[in-house]
Amino acid sequence: MVRVELFFSPVCPHCPSARKLVSAVAGRYPHVEFVEVNTYTEEGIERGMSMRVLAVPTVAVDNEIKLVGWPFEEKDLVSLIESGL
């Protein structure tokens, strides 16, 4: 099982595009757990601090930050997911 986390903020102008892309790509893989972490919640702040997330959107795969900021491409996500399978 590969865990993909997307750290996002509801006030980030790029996060909706990132959420759409990451959700679509992760949804293609039955062995991927996709988790959205809202950095505007207490829980999201704690998780972000534990991972040292400094910007949104940020993508972490299996508890390791892999992509920070926007834009990133579908091929980047596919590569990260498939390397973890």
Backbone as ProteinMPNN parsed JSONL, in Angstrom:
{"seq_chain_A": "MVRVELFFSPVCPHCPSARKLVSAVAGRYPHVEFVEVNTYTEEGIERGMSMRVLAVPTVAVDNEIKLVGWPFEEKDLVSLIESGL", "coords_chain_A": {"N_chain_A": [[0.848, -1.187, 0.0], [0.599, 2.141, -0.883], [0.893, 5.332, 0.46], [-0.412, 8.409, -0.251], [-0.24, 11.73, 0.405], [-1.787, 14.841, 0.258], [-1.082, 18.034, 1.019], [-2.902, 20.885, 1.589], [-4.342, 24.187, 1.278], [-7.296, 26.009, 1.955], [-7.274, 28.604, 1.025], [-5.398, 28.813, -0.902], [-4.557, 29.554, -4.206], [-3.689, 27.703, -6.079], [-4.133, 25.194, -5.135], [-6.71, 23.89, -5.647], [-6.416, 22.919, -8.315], [-4.241, 21.21, -7.975], [-5.33, 19.378, -6.141], [-7.336, 18.2, -7.688], [-5.821, 16.941, -9.728], [-4.06, 15.192, -8.266], [-5.907, 13.584, -6.903], [-7.228, 12.351, -9.072], [-5.131, 10.906, -10.325], [-4.169, 9.253, -8.206], [-6.464, 7.801, -7.751], [-6.517, 5.914, -9.755], [-5.08, 3.761, -8.984], [-5.378, 0.8, -7.249], [-4.007, 0.148, -4.923], [-3.344, 2.425, -3.556], [-3.52, 4.721, -0.988], [-5.135, 7.64, -0.641], [-4.861, 10.724, 0.869], [-6.129, 13.768, 1.941], [-4.866, 16.674, 3.378], [-5.852, 19.272, 5.189], [-4.435, 22.25, 5.762], [-5.482, 24.232, 7.277], [-6.735, 23.372, 9.479], [-6.688, 22.199, 12.889], [-5.763, 19.58, 13.156], [-4.581, 19.247, 10.619], [-2.58, 21.208, 10.72], [-0.957, 20.167, 12.743], [-0.148, 17.738, 11.538], [1.171, 18.733, 9.274], [3.249, 20.178, 10.502], [4.63, 18.071, 11.704], [5.653, 16.85, 9.475], [7.189, 18.802, 8.46], [6.168, 20.604, 6.552], [6.271, 23.361, 4.49], [5.053, 24.819, 2.539], [2.22, 25.062, 0.344], [0.625, 23.713, -2.554], [1.666, 20.538, -1.242], [3.019, 17.368, -1.836], [3.245, 14.283, -0.337], [4.715, 11.1, -0.224], [4.372, 8.046, 1.206], [5.135, 9.131, 3.738], [7.193, 10.881, 3.074], [8.228, 13.929, 1.819], [7.683, 14.818, -1.491], [6.896, 16.488, -3.652], [6.692, 19.965, -3.972], [4.842, 22.876, -4.106], [3.321, 24.411, -7.023], [3.443, 24.452, -10.549], [3.033, 20.876, -10.939], [3.332, 17.828, -12.747], [1.241, 15.265, -14.22], [2.781, 13.025, -14.952], [4.843, 13.171, -13.109], [3.585, 12.493, -10.692], [2.653, 9.902, -11.302], [5.087, 8.557, -11.64], [6.145, 8.754, -9.014], [4.234, 7.319, -7.519], [4.291, 4.775, -8.765], [6.899, 4.032, -8.248], [6.745, 3.45, -5.613], [5.191, 1.204, -5.416]], "CA_chain_A": [[0.0, 0.0, 0.0], [1.302, 3.422, -0.966], [0.103, 6.426, 1.029], [-0.165, 9.697, -0.891], [-0.879, 12.818, 1.138], [-1.742, 16.17, -0.351], [-1.271, 19.127, 1.966], [-3.501, 21.996, 0.859], [-4.974, 25.252, 2.035], [-8.494, 26.492, 1.258], [-7.048, 29.937, 0.463], [-4.349, 28.699, -1.922], [-5.16, 29.59, -5.541], [-3.229, 26.577, -6.893], [-4.502, 23.923, -4.499], [-7.792, 23.153, -6.311], [-5.876, 22.196, -9.463], [-3.413, 20.128, -7.448], [-6.232, 18.372, -5.556], [-7.994, 17.497, -8.784], [-4.849, 16.085, -10.392], [-3.591, 14.131, -7.376], [-7.04, 12.69, -6.677], [-7.457, 11.567, -10.287], [-4.03, 9.96, -10.535], [-4.177, 8.269, -7.12], [-7.654, 6.969, -7.905], [-6.277, 4.865, -10.757], [-4.307, 2.677, -8.386], [-6.129, 0.208, -6.134], [-3.177, 0.004, -3.726], [-2.937, 3.753, -3.101], [-4.373, 5.418, -0.03], [-5.007, 9.071, -0.877], [-5.306, 11.495, 2.024], [-6.013, 15.22, 1.827], [-4.593, 17.281, 4.675], [-6.189, 20.688, 5.165], [-3.527, 22.927, 6.686], [-6.224, 25.238, 8.038], [-7.363, 22.707, 10.62], [-5.73, 21.861, 13.938], [-5.182, 18.294, 12.775], [-3.725, 19.489, 9.466], [-1.411, 21.957, 11.175], [-0.094, 19.219, 13.466], [0.45, 16.805, 10.574], [2.115, 19.507, 8.48], [4.425, 20.462, 11.323], [5.374, 16.829, 11.903], [6.321, 16.528, 8.209], [7.942, 20.012, 8.086], [5.589, 21.189, 5.345], [6.454, 24.804, 4.543], [4.304, 25.46, 1.46], [1.168, 24.242, -0.263], [0.395, 22.302, -2.265], [2.79, 19.631, -1.04], [2.661, 15.96, -1.959], [4.121, 13.354, 0.369], [4.477, 9.692, -0.536], [4.891, 7.21, 2.298], [5.707, 9.991, 4.781], [8.347, 11.629, 2.589], [7.832, 15.004, 0.916], [8.193, 14.581, -2.843], [6.602, 17.622, -4.532], [6.312, 21.174, -3.246], [4.448, 23.965, -4.992], [2.598, 24.135, -8.265], [2.814, 23.25, -11.083], [3.688, 19.597, -11.171], [2.621, 17.17, -13.829], [0.716, 13.916, -14.018], [3.873, 12.056, -15.058], [5.585, 13.222, -11.847], [2.815, 11.72, -9.717], [2.671, 8.499, -11.717], [6.419, 8.041, -11.322], [6.267, 8.615, -7.565], [3.35, 6.239, -7.071], [4.758, 3.492, -9.264], [8.157, 3.673, -7.578], [6.404, 2.961, -4.271], [4.414, -0.049, -5.474]], "C_chain_A": [[0.887, 1.241, 0.0], [0.373, 4.499, -0.419], [0.538, 7.734, 0.377], [-0.95, 10.744, -0.117], [-0.707, 14.116, 0.356], [-2.049, 17.185, 0.732], [-1.762, 20.327, 1.168], [-4.067, 23.02, 1.823], [-6.208, 25.72, 1.265], [-8.322, 27.89, 0.662], [-5.953, 29.952, -0.609], [-4.988, 28.678, -3.307], [-4.777, 28.393, -6.423], [-3.697, 25.223, -6.358], [-5.677, 23.206, -5.17], [-7.306, 22.353, -7.528], [-5.034, 21.007, -9.002], [-4.287, 19.02, -6.874], [-6.893, 17.545, -6.641], [-7.035, 16.507, -9.445], [-4.42, 14.919, -9.507], [-4.704, 13.12, -7.116], [-7.271, 11.786, -7.884], [-6.37, 10.519, -10.489], [-4.037, 8.877, -9.461], [-5.35, 7.309, -7.25], [-7.507, 5.851, -8.916], [-5.62, 3.625, -10.177], [-5.053, 2.097, -7.184], [-5.32, 0.1, -4.837], [-2.624, 1.338, -3.24], [-3.983, 4.295, -2.136], [-4.121, 6.906, -0.226], [-5.634, 9.825, 0.277], [-5.096, 12.975, 1.728], [-5.845, 15.801, 3.226], [-4.803, 18.788, 4.543], [-5.344, 21.4, 6.219], [-4.189, 24.073, 7.444], [-7.002, 24.618, 9.198], [-6.285, 22.379, 11.645], [-4.999, 20.559, 13.608], [-4.193, 18.458, 11.613], [-2.456, 20.249, 9.822], [-0.431, 21.018, 11.874], [0.604, 18.27, 12.506], [1.488, 17.536, 9.721], [3.389, 19.825, 9.242], [5.27, 19.203, 11.518], [6.15, 16.431, 10.655], [7.212, 17.683, 7.736], [7.484, 20.576, 6.74], [5.665, 22.706, 5.481], [5.658, 25.553, 3.486], [3.222, 24.497, 0.985], [1.034, 24.625, -1.727], [1.707, 21.537, -2.096], [2.27, 18.216, -1.131], [3.716, 15.142, -1.223], [3.717, 11.933, -0.019], [5.168, 8.872, 0.541], [5.721, 8.029, 3.289], [6.99, 10.715, 4.365], [7.879, 12.675, 1.584], [8.51, 14.8, -0.436], [8.004, 15.774, -3.773], [6.149, 18.803, -3.689], [6.007, 22.26, -4.263], [3.781, 23.472, -6.257], [3.266, 24.935, -9.361], [3.698, 22.013, -10.947], [2.799, 18.852, -12.142], [2.183, 15.763, -13.458], [1.842, 12.885, -14.026], [4.714, 12.027, -13.782], [4.893, 12.365, -10.789], [2.847, 10.235, -10.038], [4.004, 7.868, -11.346], [6.589, 7.807, -9.822], [5.445, 7.45, -7.037], [3.907, 4.883, -7.499], [6.089, 3.077, -8.645], [7.906, 3.125, -6.183], [5.645, 1.655, -4.266], [5.315, -1.267, -5.413]], "O_chain_A": [[1.814, 1.356, 0.802], [-0.798, 4.566, -0.794], [1.706, 8.116, 0.444], [-2.172, 10.658, 0.001], [0.376, 14.433, -0.135], [-3.144, 17.195, 1.295], [-1.129, 20.74, 0.196], [-4.245, 22.758, 3.012], [-6.163, 25.817, 0.038], [-9.156, 28.316, -0.136], [-5.631, 31.008, -1.153], [-5.875, 27.863, -3.559], [-5.463, 28.103, -7.403], [-3.654, 24.222, -7.073], [-5.639, 21.978, -5.255], [-7.749, 21.224, -7.738], [-5.113, 19.924, -9.581], [-4.012, 17.841, -7.098], [-6.997, 16.324, -6.523], [-7.404, 15.359, -9.693], [-4.419, 13.773, -9.957], [-4.451, 11.915, -7.112], [-7.486, 10.584, -7.727], [-6.67, 9.365, -10.793], [-3.921, 7.694, -9.783], [-5.238, 6.135, -6.897], [-8.314, 4.921, -8.922], [-5.606, 2.566, -10.806], [-5.328, 2.807, -6.217], [-5.904, -0.027, -3.761], [-1.576, 1.389, -2.597], [-5.176, 4.32, -2.438], [-3.008, 7.381, 0.0], [-6.793, 9.599, 0.625], [-4.011, 13.384, 1.314], [-6.592, 15.46, 4.144], [-4.036, 19.483, 3.877], [-5.517, 21.181, 7.418], [-3.519, 24.804, 8.174], [-7.832, 25.281, 9.821], [-5.105, 22.293, 11.307], [-3.782, 20.455, 13.762], [-3.106, 17.88, 11.626], [-1.384, 19.967, 9.287], [0.773, 21.068, 11.626], [1.802, 18.021, 12.635], [2.57, 17.004, 9.477], [4.485, 19.748, 8.687], [6.498, 19.274, 11.498], [7.177, 15.758, 10.746], [7.91, 17.558, 6.73], [8.298, 20.97, 5.905], [5.185, 23.272, 6.463], [5.587, 26.782, 3.518], [3.302, 23.287, 1.197], [1.311, 25.768, -2.09], [2.716, 21.852, -2.725], [1.218, 17.89, -0.581], [4.915, 15.289, -1.455], [2.533, 11.615, -0.128], [6.375, 8.983, 0.759], [6.849, 7.67, 3.629], [7.782, 11.115, 5.218], [7.208, 12.343, 0.607], [9.726, 14.634, -0.525], [8.871, 16.044, -4.604], [5.316, 18.653, -2.794], [6.803, 22.532, -5.162], [3.695, 22.272, -6.516], [3.643, 26.075, -9.09], [4.922, 22.097, -10.856], [1.638, 19.213, -12.334], [2.689, 15.16, -12.512], [1.855, 11.974, -13.199], [5.241, 10.978, -13.412], [5.545, 11.602, -10.076], [3.045, 9.406, -9.15], [4.042, 6.766, -10.8], [7.119, 6.775, -9.41], [5.917, 6.683, -6.198], [3.987, 3.956, -6.694], [6.371, 1.883, -8.533], [8.748, 2.419, -5.629], [5.471, 1.051, -3.207], [4.829, -2.398, -5.45]]}, "name": "protein", "num_of_chains": 1, "seq": "MVRVELFFSPVCPHCPSARKLVSAVAGRYPHVEFVEVNTYTEEGIERGMSMRVLAVPTVAVDNEIKLVGWPFEEKDLVSLIESGL"}
